[in-house]
Amino acid sequence: MLEVKRTVAVQVAGQRYTLKTDHDDRMVKSLAAYVDGKFRDVQKASRSPDTQAVAILTALQVAEELFQTRHEAAELKKSVRDKARTLLDYLSKVGRV
């Protein structure tokens, strides 16, 4: 069942945005708070008054986190797959499968 889109007001980098979403309000606000926190961290570190530059640096930082998390998830999947294969091989040798 499709949920009805609703609007959620958030604030990022001192700007108010009204977003249309079918996601939970708390989730959207949590995402906005995360991005806002990252923006402020980058702004402090770069000391740049250029909001667009800070936004781009923030996006790159969040993208790096995403790629790192994807890499870690892929490594974990591989590890689980390898361990499952080893276990199945062992079980087949002892006649359990």
CORURRA-V337566 format. One record per helix or strand of 3 or more residues. SS is the DSSP state (H for helix, E for strand). FROM is the first residue (numbers start at 1). TO is the last residue. If there is no record, write none. Layout:
BEGIN
{{SS	FROM	TO} {SS	FROM	TO}}
END
This chain:
BEGIN
{{E	6	12} {E	15	21} {H	25	46} {H	51	93}}
END
